[in-house]
Amino acid sequence: MFPWNFFNMNRKSKDFFDRMDEDSFQDMLEKWMKQAFPSILEEQNQKKEKETTSKALNETVFETHEYIYIRIPVQDKEIISNIKIYYSLNKCMIKGVQDNDQPYTIILPSTVKKKGAQAIYRDLVLEIKIPKYSDWQFSEIDVDTEEQN
């Protein structure tokens, strides 16, 4: 797994790492990094915590032959009056559901049409229905076979 001879390590070092599995090696590496660079790792952990706390809509995305459905449980009805929903060919952005100004982005499983989407709030669930785009237009590319002299 590791090229021990390349690093000119002795037998004792090799045996130490051979007994280690990937998880314990990762733990040891993180421990060394925390000791060497404590402030950088702390900043990275804070960024990760912000990302995980800000992405907590618990949405369900599924598709049928003709539509993509996004269902988001929303307990507070006041949020519904403040949200704005936008979408592009492969993303749906929902603004106003989080505390910050950043829109919540959902990657769609396939491309969608520009028009025809609907959003309905019923039984404490916001359901977004977007029609799929299934008309793929292909263009052929000719291959040039001329030889250069």
C-alpha distance (Angstrom), angle and dihedral (degrees) to the residues before:
residue distance angle dihedral
M1 . . .
F2 3.82 . .
P3 3.82 123.1 .
W4 3.83 94.9 -124.6
N5 3.80 96.3 166.0
F6 3.77 90.3 55.4
F7 3.80 91.3 61.8
N8 3.83 92.7 45.2
M9 3.79 92.6 -124.3
N10 3.78 121.2 168.8
R11 3.80 125.6 -119.4
K12 3.81 93.3 -98.0
S13 3.83 92.9 57.5
K14 3.78 91.7 46.5
D15 3.81 92.5 52.6
F16 3.81 90.5 50.0
F17 3.79 92.9 56.1
D18 3.82 94.7 39.6
R19 3.80 91.0 62.2
M20 3.78 90.7 52.3
D21 3.80 122.5 92.3
E22 3.82 123.1 -151.7
D23 3.81 95.2 -94.9
S24 3.79 95.2 52.5
F25 3.81 90.7 44.3
Q26 3.82 89.1 52.4
D27 3.81 90.6 49.0
M28 3.79 91.7 49.6
L29 3.81 91.8 47.9
E30 3.82 91.7 50.1
K31 3.81 89.9 49.6
W32 3.81 91.1 52.7
M33 3.80 91.2 47.0
K34 3.82 91.8 50.7
Q35 3.78 89.9 53.2
A36 3.80 93.9 47.0
F37 3.83 100.0 38.8
P38 3.81 109.9 18.8
S39 3.82 98.6 157.1
I40 3.82 96.0 48.8
L41 3.80 94.0 49.9
E42 3.80 91.4 46.4
E43 3.82 90.4 55.0
Q44 3.80 91.0 49.1
N45 3.81 91.4 50.5
Q46 3.81 90.7 50.8
K47 3.82 90.6 51.4
K48 3.81 90.7 50.0
E49 3.80 91.4 49.8
K50 3.82 91.0 51.1
E51 3.80 91.1 50.1
T52 3.79 94.0 49.2
T53 3.81 94.2 45.7
S54 3.78 93.4 46.3
K55 3.81 93.2 51.5
A56 3.76 100.6 62.6
L57 3.82 106.7 118.3
N58 3.82 94.2 115.2
E59 3.79 91.3 -143.2
T60 3.79 123.6 -179.0
V61 3.80 117.3 -145.5
F62 3.79 122.1 -169.2
E63 3.76 137.4 153.0
T64 3.78 138.4 -143.6
H65 3.79 127.9 -167.3
E66 3.81 92.3 -80.2
Y67 3.83 108.7 19.0
I68 3.78 144.7 40.0
Y69 3.79 114.5 -139.7
I70 3.79 126.3 -157.9
R71 3.80 116.8 -170.4
I72 3.78 120.3 -170.1
P73 3.81 123.1 -179.6
V74 3.83 108.9 -131.9
Q75 3.79 117.3 -179.1
D76 3.82 97.6 -179.7
K77 3.82 113.2 69.3
E78 3.82 91.7 -162.3
I79 3.80 89.9 68.6
I80 3.81 90.4 62.2
S81 3.80 92.9 62.3
N82 3.82 91.3 52.5
I83 3.80 102.1 46.2
K84 3.79 127.8 99.2
I85 3.80 121.1 -160.1
Y86 3.80 122.4 -154.5
Y87 3.77 130.9 171.1
S88 3.78 140.5 -174.6
L89 3.80 131.7 -170.9
N90 3.80 93.9 -66.6
K91 3.84 108.4 7.9
C92 3.77 139.0 62.7
M93 3.80 117.1 -155.6
I94 3.80 121.7 -163.6
K95 3.79 117.3 -166.4
G96 3.78 124.0 -165.9
V97 3.79 101.3 33.0
Q98 3.79 95.6 95.9
D99 3.79 132.0 56.1
N100 3.80 94.1 -116.3
D101 3.80 125.4 66.0
Q102 3.79 93.3 -112.1
P103 3.81 115.3 110.0
Y104 3.77 118.7 -121.0
T105 3.82 106.4 -116.3
I106 3.79 125.6 -150.2
I107 3.80 119.1 -171.4
L108 3.81 109.9 -137.0
P109 3.83 120.0 -134.5
S110 3.83 93.4 -129.7
T111 3.80 139.8 7.3
V112 3.79 118.9 -76.1
K113 3.80 138.5 -154.9
K114 3.80 122.4 -97.5
K115 3.81 95.0 -121.3
G116 3.77 138.8 30.5
A117 3.81 102.8 61.0
Q118 3.80 121.6 142.8
A119 3.78 134.5 -166.0
I120 3.80 122.4 -159.9
Y121 3.81 128.9 -179.7
R122 3.78 111.3 -154.9
D123 3.83 134.5 146.5
L124 3.84 91.8 4.7
V125 3.83 91.1 -57.9
L126 3.79 126.4 111.0
E127 3.79 107.9 -147.3
I128 3.81 120.6 -166.5
K129 3.80 116.4 -167.0
I130 3.82 117.4 -167.0
P131 3.82 123.5 179.8
K132 3.80 115.2 -122.9
Y133 3.78 121.9 -121.6
S134 3.79 107.9 -130.3
D135 3.82 102.2 160.9
W136 3.78 101.7 102.1
Q137 3.77 114.1 -172.8
F138 3.77 113.5 -156.3
S139 3.78 126.0 -161.2
E140 3.77 121.5 -158.6
I141 3.79 120.6 -134.0
D142 3.78 119.2 -152.2
V143 3.77 117.3 -135.4
D144 3.78 114.7 -130.9
T145 3.82 110.6 -135.2
E146 3.78 99.4 -179.8
E147 3.76 113.1 130.6
Q148 3.78 119.7 -133.6
N149 3.84 114.9 -125.4
